Amino acid sequence: MSVKIETVQAMEILDSRGNPTVRVCVGLDNGLLAAASVPSGASTGEHEAVELRDGDPRRYGGKGVLRAVGNVNREIAPALRGLDPRRQAEIDRLLVSLDGTPNKGRLGANALLGVSLAVARAAAAACRLPLYAYLGGAHACRLPVPMMNILNGGKHADNSVDFQEFMVMPIGAPTFSEALRYGAETFHALRRILAKRGCATGVGDEGGFAPDLASDEEACALITEAIAAAGFTPGRDVAIALDPAASSFYRDGAYHLDKSGQGVLRADELIERYRAWAARYPLVSLEDGLAENDWEGFRALTAALGDRLQIVGDDLYVTNTRFIARGVRERASNAVLIKLNQIGTVTETVEAIGLCRQAGWSYVVSHRSGETEDAFLADFAVAMGGGQIKTGSACRSERVAKYNRLLEIEAELGPAATFGWSR
């Protein structure tokens, strides 16, 4: 069956924070159309591929993406016309070559990724396959354990909490649908506990509650209480995962916990704090516990806690095989956060996951704080089979869209569906 790309058209839309982002539609010569939207991060690593913004203060405070849209419509579209959408790696290499910069700063990673995602979706439609089966093959049947963000701080909320994300992981659930229920019921139990204490129950960028608390540790205590209040056993049914996003409070060689007023800590002192929390709370995963350039600190953290916790690098690696390879050599972590828009194409993201697999490391497919209703990530998580997804809380439709798509996939797979994460 011959099928060719006929049209590639981009437009400017809004993400979940009301900021512009890129949406791309790919049309095939058989009449099929497929579209994809690009997410955007707030807490970004300095080595991420460049998200191209217009910088025009007269539009969206300079955050417009008309330049990226124009790059798709005027430069990328003609180069892709007539190509077979099923040749994903070839098309992605062409996109990288067209940009011609190490960080995708000329055309914009947001332009490249929108095209890459839409091409994959168009190819899946042409093959009459669900996206997860097209990308992952016949054996793509593993539903991921959700890392559900139920309490926000840091750059994701205007409150007194330094750490960015406090998540629950329903590690004891038998199926994805049950895991989603465990997480949602814990989320609502936390709401009731916060309301009873007179705390705010408004939510942050990723749908977690954003109360003012006396300390970051209080968040762990409240979530542990919420797990039990929802009728689950902390550590057996539901565990805690943290993303401090430590780069956001690192300066002058130390970690400044200014929002909570908890003082200034050296890396070894922060590691000791994590060790104490791991002993007191049902903690199973720690992401970006130290700053993105603190390689020495990450090595020490992994040596101290890597035998009992999943130590995840996000800003440390930015889904880039060069940095992941260094991390493997230096034993800087034992897991990697995977974000499509950090690197800019589907193929490069799959290559990053391949390096994790070779090293025997875990990997977590992740959303961004600025999301859209596009559920590509859900299919991608099943296709990659890593057993973990990070896509926000049990509220806000741009987060729930991913969970609902995973429920659909679970139903489609039926008895063939598997579930779980193992370290």
C-alpha positions as CSV (number, residue, x, y, z in Angstrom):
1,M,0.0,0.0,0.0
2,S,1.4,3.3,-1.1
3,V,0.7,6.4,1.0
4,K,2.2,9.8,0.9
5,I,2.1,13.0,2.9
6,E,0.2,15.6,1.0
7,T,-0.2,18.5,3.4
8,V,1.4,19.7,6.7
9,Q,-0.3,22.6,8.3
10,A,0.4,24.3,11.7
11,M,-1.6,26.7,13.8
12,E,-1.3,28.5,17.1
13,I,-3.6,27.2,19.9
14,L,-3.6,27.6,23.7
15,D,-2.2,25.2,26.3
16,S,-3.6,24.5,29.8
17,R,-2.0,27.7,31.2
18,G,-3.5,29.9,28.6
19,N,-0.2,30.3,26.7
20,P,0.2,29.7,23.0
21,T,1.5,26.4,21.6
22,V,1.7,24.6,18.3
23,R,-0.8,22.3,16.7
24,V,0.1,20.4,13.5
25,C,-2.2,18.6,11.1
26,V,-0.8,16.2,8.5
27,G,-2.9,15.2,5.5
28,L,-2.3,12.1,3.4
29,D,-3.0,11.5,-0.2
30,N,-5.7,8.9,0.7
31,G,-7.7,11.6,2.5
32,L,-6.7,10.7,6.1
33,L,-6.0,13.6,8.5
34,A,-4.1,13.4,11.8
35,A,-3.3,16.2,14.2
36,A,-1.1,16.6,17.3
37,S,-0.5,19.4,19.9
38,V,2.8,20.3,21.6
39,P,3.1,20.7,25.4
40,S,5.2,23.3,27.2
41,G,7.1,23.2,30.5
42,A,7.5,25.7,33.3
43,S,10.3,24.0,35.2
44,T,12.7,23.5,32.2
45,G,16.2,22.1,32.1
46,E,18.8,24.5,30.7
47,H,19.9,21.8,28.1
48,E,16.5,21.1,26.7
49,A,15.8,21.6,23.0
50,V,14.6,25.2,22.4
51,E,10.9,26.0,22.4
52,L,10.7,28.9,19.9
53,R,8.7,31.9,21.1
54,D,8.0,35.1,19.1
55,G,9.2,37.5,21.8
56,D,6.7,40.1,20.6
57,P,5.4,41.9,23.7
58,R,2.3,43.0,21.8
59,R,1.0,39.4,21.6
60,Y,0.6,37.0,24.6
61,G,3.4,38.8,26.5
62,G,6.0,37.7,24.0
63,K,5.0,34.0,24.2
64,G,3.3,33.7,20.8
65,V,4.5,30.9,18.5
66,L,3.7,32.3,15.1
67,R,7.4,32.0,14.1
68,A,7.3,28.2,14.9
69,V,4.0,27.9,13.0
70,G,5.5,29.7,10.0
71,N,8.5,27.5,10.0
72,V,6.2,24.4,9.8
73,N,4.0,25.9,7.0
74,R,6.8,27.5,4.9
75,E,9.9,25.3,5.4
76,I,9.0,21.9,6.8
77,A,5.8,21.3,4.8
78,P,7.4,21.5,1.4
79,A,10.2,19.2,2.5
80,L,7.8,16.5,3.7
81,R,5.4,16.6,0.8
82,G,5.4,13.2,-1.0
83,L,7.2,11.3,1.8
84,D,5.8,8.0,3.3
85,P,4.6,8.9,6.8
86,R,5.5,5.3,8.0
87,R,9.2,6.2,7.6
88,Q,9.3,7.9,11.0
89,A,13.0,7.7,11.6
90,E,13.8,9.1,8.2
91,I,11.4,12.0,8.6
92,D,12.6,12.8,12.0
93,R,16.2,12.8,10.8
94,L,15.1,15.2,8.0
95,L,13.5,17.5,10.6
96,V,16.7,17.6,12.6
97,S,18.7,18.3,9.5
98,L,16.4,21.1,8.3
99,D,16.8,22.8,11.7
100,G,20.6,22.3,11.6
101,T,21.3,23.4,15.1
102,P,22.4,21.4,18.2
103,N,19.4,22.6,20.2
104,K,16.7,22.9,17.5
105,G,16.7,26.6,18.1
106,R,16.3,27.7,14.5
107,L,13.0,26.1,13.6
108,G,12.0,25.4,17.2
109,A,11.6,22.1,19.0
110,N,7.9,22.9,19.3
111,A,7.7,23.1,15.5
112,L,9.6,19.9,15.0
113,L,7.8,17.9,17.6
114,G,4.3,18.9,16.4
115,V,5.2,17.6,13.0
116,S,6.9,14.4,14.4
117,L,3.8,13.5,16.5
118,A,1.3,14.2,13.8
119,V,3.3,12.1,11.3
120,A,3.3,9.2,13.7
121,R,-0.5,9.5,14.2
122,A,-1.1,9.8,10.5
123,A,1.0,6.7,9.9
124,A,-0.9,4.7,12.5
125,A,-4.2,5.7,10.9
126,A,-2.9,4.7,7.5
127,C,-1.9,1.3,8.9
128,R,-5.4,1.0,10.6
129,L,-3.7,0.5,14.0
130,P,-4.1,2.2,17.3
131,L,-1.2,4.5,17.9
132,Y,0.2,2.4,20.8
133,A,0.2,-0.7,18.6
134,Y,1.8,1.2,15.7
135,L,4.6,2.6,17.8
136,G,5.1,-0.4,20.1
137,G,4.2,-3.4,18.0
138,A,2.1,-6.4,18.7
139,H,3.4,-6.9,22.2
140,A,2.5,-3.4,23.4
141,C,0.1,-4.3,26.2
142,R,1.6,-3.0,29.4
143,L,-0.5,-0.3,31.1
144,P,1.6,2.1,33.2
145,V,1.4,2.8,37.0
146,P,0.4,6.5,37.3
147,M,2.5,9.0,39.2
148,M,-0.5,11.2,40.2
149,N,0.5,14.7,41.3
150,I,-1.9,15.5,44.2
151,L,0.0,18.3,46.0
152,N,1.9,21.1,44.2
153,G,4.6,23.6,45.2
154,G,7.7,25.2,43.7
155,K,7.2,26.8,40.3
156,H,3.8,25.1,39.9
157,A,2.0,26.9,42.8
158,D,2.0,30.2,44.7
159,N,2.3,28.7,48.1
160,S,4.8,28.0,50.9
161,V,6.0,24.7,49.6
162,D,9.5,24.5,48.0
163,F,9.2,21.1,46.4
164,Q,7.4,21.0,43.1
165,E,5.4,17.8,43.1
166,F,4.1,15.3,45.7
167,M,2.7,12.3,43.9
168,V,0.9,9.1,44.8
169,M,1.7,5.8,43.0
170,P,-0.9,3.0,43.3
171,I,1.8,0.3,43.3
172,G,-0.5,-2.4,44.8
173,A,-3.4,-2.1,42.4
174,P,-4.1,-5.1,40.2
175,T,-5.1,-3.2,37.0
176,F,-4.7,0.3,35.6
177,S,-8.4,1.1,36.1
178,E,-8.1,0.1,39.8
179,A,-4.9,2.1,40.1
180,L,-6.7,5.2,38.8
181,R,-9.4,4.6,41.3
182,Y,-6.9,4.3,44.2
183,G,-5.3,7.5,43.1
184,A,-8.5,9.4,42.6
185,E,-9.9,8.3,46.0
186,T,-6.6,9.4,47.7
187,F,-6.8,12.7,45.9
188,H,-10.4,13.3,47.3
189,A,-9.4,12.1,50.8
190,L,-6.6,14.7,50.8
191,R,-9.1,17.4,49.8
192,R,-11.3,16.5,52.8
193,I,-8.3,16.6,55.2
194,L,-7.1,19.9,53.9
195,A,-10.6,21.4,54.1
196,K,-11.0,20.2,57.6
197,R,-7.7,21.9,58.6
198,G,-8.8,25.2,56.9
199,C,-6.3,24.9,54.1
200,A,-6.9,26.1,50.6
201,T,-8.1,23.4,48.2
202,G,-7.4,25.3,45.0
203,V,-5.2,23.4,42.5
204,G,-1.9,24.2,40.8
205,D,-0.7,23.8,37.2
206,E,-0.9,20.0,37.2
207,G,-4.1,19.7,39.2
208,G,-2.7,19.0,42.6
209,F,-3.8,21.0,45.7
210,A,-1.6,24.0,46.5
211,P,-2.0,24.8,50.3
212,D,0.3,26.8,52.4
213,L,2.1,24.4,54.8
214,A,4.6,24.7,57.6
215,S,7.2,22.6,55.7
216,D,7.7,20.4,52.8
217,E,7.7,17.4,55.1
218,E,4.2,18.2,56.2
219,A,3.1,17.4,52.6
220,C,4.4,13.9,53.0
221,A,2.6,13.5,56.3
222,L,-0.7,14.7,54.9
223,I,-0.5,12.4,51.9
224,T,0.3,9.4,54.1
225,E,-2.7,10.3,56.2
226,A,-4.8,10.7,53.0
227,I,-3.8,7.2,51.7
228,A,-5.0,5.6,55.0
229,A,-8.1,7.8,55.1
230,A,-9.0,6.5,51.6
231,G,-8.9,2.9,52.9
232,F,-5.5,1.9,51.5
233,T,-2.3,0.8,53.2
234,P,0.6,3.3,52.7
235,G,3.5,1.6,51.1
236,R,1.6,-1.5,50.1
237,D,-1.3,-0.2,48.1
238,V,-0.3,3.4,47.5
239,A,3.2,4.9,47.8
240,I,4.6,8.4,47.5
241,A,6.8,9.8,44.7
242,L,8.5,13.2,44.9
243,D,9.8,15.7,42.4
244,P,11.5,18.5,44.3
245,A,12.7,20.1,41.1
246,A,15.8,21.1,43.1
247,S,17.3,23.2,40.3
248,S,14.5,25.8,41.0
249,F,15.9,26.4,44.5
250,Y,19.6,25.9,43.9
251,R,21.9,28.9,43.8
252,D,25.4,29.8,45.0
253,G,26.3,26.1,45.5
254,A,23.5,25.4,48.0
255,Y,19.8,24.6,48.2
256,H,17.6,27.5,49.5
257,L,14.3,26.4,50.9
258,D,13.0,30.0,50.9
259,K,9.3,29.4,50.4
260,S,8.9,27.2,53.5
261,G,11.6,29.1,55.5
262,Q,13.4,25.8,56.2
263,G,16.8,27.3,55.6
264,V,19.8,26.6,53.3
265,L,21.2,23.1,52.9
266,R,24.3,21.6,51.3
267,A,23.8,18.6,49.0
268,D,24.8,16.1,51.7
269,E,22.3,17.7,54.1
270,L,19.5,17.5,51.6
271,I,20.4,13.9,50.9
272,E,20.2,13.2,54.6
273,R,16.8,14.8,54.7
274,Y,15.7,12.5,51.9
275,R,17.1,9.5,53.8
276,A,15.1,10.5,56.9
277,W,11.9,10.9,54.9
278,A,12.4,7.5,53.2
279,A,12.5,6.0,56.6
280,R,9.3,7.8,57.9
281,Y,7.1,7.8,54.8
282,P,6.2,5.3,52.0
283,L,8.5,6.9,49.5
284,V,9.4,4.9,46.4
285,S,10.6,7.4,43.8
286,L,12.6,10.6,43.9
287,E,13.0,12.8,40.8
288,D,15.4,15.7,40.5
289,G,16.3,15.6,44.2
290,L,19.4,17.7,43.3
291,A,20.2,20.4,40.8
292,E,20.6,19.7,37.1
293,N,24.4,20.3,37.1
294,D,25.1,18.7,40.5
295,W,26.5,15.5,39.1
296,E,28.6,14.9,42.2
297,G,25.5,15.3,44.3
298,F,23.5,12.9,42.1
299,R,26.2,10.3,42.4
300,A,26.1,10.6,46.2
301,L,22.3,10.5,46.3
302,T,22.2,7.3,44.2
303,A,24.9,5.7,46.2
304,A,23.1,6.5,49.4
305,L,19.5,5.7,48.4
306,G,19.5,4.0,45.0
307,D,19.1,0.5,46.6
308,R,15.7,1.5,48.1
309,L,14.4,4.3,45.9
310,Q,14.0,5.0,42.2
311,I,16.3,7.9,41.7
312,V,15.0,9.7,38.6
313,G,16.9,12.3,36.5
314,D,14.9,14.8,34.6
315,D,16.7,18.1,34.1
316,L,19.9,16.2,34.5
317,Y,19.3,14.3,31.3
318,V,16.6,16.2,29.3
319,T,15.8,13.0,27.3
320,N,19.2,13.4,25.6
321,T,21.2,10.3,24.9
322,R,24.5,12.1,25.5
323,F,23.6,13.0,29.0
324,I,21.9,9.6,29.7
325,A,25.1,7.9,28.6
326,R,27.1,10.0,31.0
327,G,24.6,9.2,33.8
328,V,25.0,5.5,33.1
329,R,28.8,5.7,33.2
330,E,28.8,7.7,36.5
331,R,25.9,5.9,38.1
332,A,24.2,9.2,38.7
333,S,20.7,7.7,39.0
334,N,18.9,4.5,38.2
335,A,16.0,6.0,36.2
336,V,15.2,8.7,33.6
337,L,12.2,10.9,33.1
338,I,11.2,10.9,29.4
339,K,9.7,14.0,27.8
340,L,9.1,14.2,24.1
341,N,9.4,18.0,23.9
342,Q,12.7,18.0,25.7
343,I,14.4,16.5,22.7
344,G,12.0,17.3,19.9
345,T,11.2,14.2,17.8
346,V,9.6,10.8,18.4
347,T,12.7,8.9,17.1
348,E,15.1,10.7,19.4
349,T,12.8,10.0,22.4
350,V,12.7,6.3,21.5
351,E,16.5,6.2,21.2
352,A,16.7,7.7,24.8
353,I,14.4,4.9,26.0
354,G,16.5,2.4,24.3
355,L,19.6,3.6,26.2
356,C,17.7,3.2,29.4
357,R,16.7,-0.4,28.5
358,Q,20.3,-1.2,27.7
359,A,21.4,0.1,31.1
360,G,18.7,-1.8,32.9
361,W,17.2,1.5,34.1
362,S,13.6,2.4,34.7
363,Y,12.1,5.2,32.7
364,V,9.0,7.3,33.3
365,V,7.1,8.8,30.3
366,S,6.0,12.3,31.4
367,H,3.8,15.2,30.5
368,R,4.6,18.9,31.0
369,S,3.0,21.4,33.2
370,G,1.6,23.3,30.2
371,E,-0.5,20.5,28.5
372,T,-3.2,20.2,26.0
373,E,-6.1,17.8,25.6
374,D,-3.9,15.7,23.2
375,A,-3.5,12.2,24.6
376,F,-0.6,11.1,22.5
377,L,1.4,10.5,25.7
378,A,-1.0,7.7,26.9
379,D,-0.5,5.7,23.7
380,F,3.3,6.4,23.8
381,A,3.6,5.1,27.4
382,V,1.9,1.8,26.5
383,A,4.0,1.5,23.3
384,M,7.2,2.0,25.2
385,G,6.2,-0.5,27.9
386,G,8.1,1.1,30.8
387,G,5.3,0.7,33.3
388,Q,5.2,4.2,34.6
389,I,3.5,7.5,33.5
390,K,3.5,10.9,35.0
391,T,0.6,13.0,33.7
392,G,-0.8,15.0,36.6
393,S,-3.6,14.9,39.0
394,A,-7.1,13.4,39.0
395,C,-8.6,16.7,37.9
396,R,-8.1,19.3,35.0
397,S,-9.3,17.9,31.7
398,E,-5.8,18.1,30.0
399,R,-4.6,15.6,32.6
400,V,-7.7,13.4,32.8
401,A,-7.6,13.1,29.0
402,K,-4.5,10.9,29.3
403,Y,-6.0,8.8,32.0
404,N,-9.2,8.3,30.1
405,R,-7.3,7.3,27.0
406,L,-5.4,4.7,29.1
407,L,-8.8,3.3,30.2
408,E,-9.8,3.0,26.6
409,I,-6.6,1.2,25.7
410,E,-7.0,-1.2,28.7
411,A,-10.6,-2.0,27.4
412,E,-9.3,-2.5,23.8
413,L,-6.6,-4.9,25.0
414,G,-9.0,-6.9,27.2
415,P,-7.4,-10.0,28.7
416,A,-4.1,-9.2,26.9
417,A,-3.6,-6.1,29.1
418,T,-0.9,-6.2,31.7
419,F,-0.2,-3.7,34.4
420,G,2.6,-2.8,36.8
421,W,6.0,-1.4,37.4
422,S,8.9,-3.5,38.7
423,R,12.3,-2.3,39.7
